[in-house]
Amino acid sequence: GGYFIWVKFPPTINADEFLSYSTENYGVRFMAGTKTNPFPNDEDDIIGTAIKSCARICFADLNRKDLRKGTETFVEAFQSYITTIE
């Protein structure tokens, strides 16, 4: 909700690792789902397991041109990233 959208990756994608890759190689940043886990120390953490493959993206301060460019770069970064883990 609010000024964020959630992206759910395939379960084999670790959003923390993709964040490192996308920031280093493409300058793309987002909040990895694990950073939003309300129960990070729970051993039976079903929520944490599910959101490790999610990203929260803020779009509050961007104009349409920057949103388009950011989306294109995010997709490009993801397409490149998945080739490195296959």
C-alpha positions as CSV (number, residue, x, y, z in Angstrom):
1,G,0.0,0.0,0.0
2,G,0.9,3.6,0.1
3,Y,3.8,4.7,-2.2
4,F,5.2,1.2,-2.6
5,I,4.7,-1.8,-4.8
6,W,5.7,-5.3,-4.0
7,V,7.4,-7.6,-6.5
8,K,7.4,-11.3,-5.9
9,F,10.2,-13.1,-7.5
10,P,10.3,-16.9,-8.1
11,P,11.1,-18.7,-4.8
12,T,14.6,-19.5,-5.9
13,I,15.5,-15.8,-6.0
14,N,17.0,-14.3,-2.8
15,A,16.1,-10.6,-2.8
16,D,19.0,-9.7,-0.6
17,E,21.5,-11.2,-3.1
18,F,19.7,-9.6,-6.0
19,L,19.7,-6.2,-4.2
20,S,23.5,-6.4,-3.9
21,Y,23.9,-7.4,-7.5
22,S,21.5,-4.7,-8.9
23,T,23.0,-1.9,-6.7
24,E,26.6,-2.8,-7.6
25,N,26.0,-3.4,-11.4
26,Y,23.0,-1.2,-12.2
27,G,22.6,1.4,-9.5
28,V,19.2,0.0,-8.8
29,R,18.1,0.0,-5.1
30,F,15.0,-1.4,-3.4
31,M,14.1,-2.7,0.0
32,A,14.5,-6.5,0.2
33,G,11.6,-8.3,1.7
34,T,13.6,-9.6,4.6
35,K,14.0,-6.1,5.9
36,T,10.3,-5.9,6.4
37,N,9.9,-9.2,8.3
38,P,8.0,-8.4,11.6
39,F,9.3,-11.7,13.1
40,P,13.0,-12.1,12.0
41,N,14.0,-14.3,14.9
42,D,11.1,-16.8,14.7
43,E,12.3,-20.3,13.9
44,D,9.1,-21.2,12.2
45,D,9.0,-18.0,10.2
46,I,6.7,-18.7,7.2
47,I,6.4,-15.0,6.5
48,G,10.2,-14.6,6.4
49,T,10.6,-17.6,4.1
50,A,8.0,-16.1,1.7
51,I,9.3,-12.5,1.7
52,K,12.9,-13.4,1.1
53,S,11.9,-13.6,-2.5
54,C,10.2,-10.2,-2.6
55,A,11.1,-6.6,-3.1
56,R,9.4,-3.4,-1.9
57,I,9.8,-0.6,-4.3
58,C,9.0,3.0,-3.5
59,F,7.8,5.3,-6.2
60,A,6.8,8.4,-4.2
61,D,9.4,10.9,-5.3
62,L,9.8,10.0,-9.0
63,N,8.3,11.6,-12.1
64,R,6.9,9.6,-14.9
65,K,10.2,9.7,-16.9
66,D,12.3,8.5,-13.9
67,L,9.7,5.8,-13.1
68,R,9.9,4.5,-16.7
69,K,13.7,4.5,-16.7
70,G,13.9,2.9,-13.2
71,T,11.5,0.2,-14.3
72,E,13.4,-0.6,-17.4
73,T,16.7,-0.7,-15.5
74,F,15.2,-2.9,-12.8
75,V,14.0,-5.4,-15.4
76,E,17.4,-5.3,-17.1
77,A,19.2,-5.9,-13.8
78,F,16.9,-8.8,-13.0
79,Q,17.3,-10.4,-16.4
80,S,21.0,-10.2,-16.1
81,Y,21.0,-11.5,-12.5
82,I,19.1,-14.6,-13.3
83,T,21.7,-15.6,-15.9
84,T,24.4,-15.5,-13.1
85,I,22.5,-17.9,-10.9
86,E,21.4,-20.5,-13.5
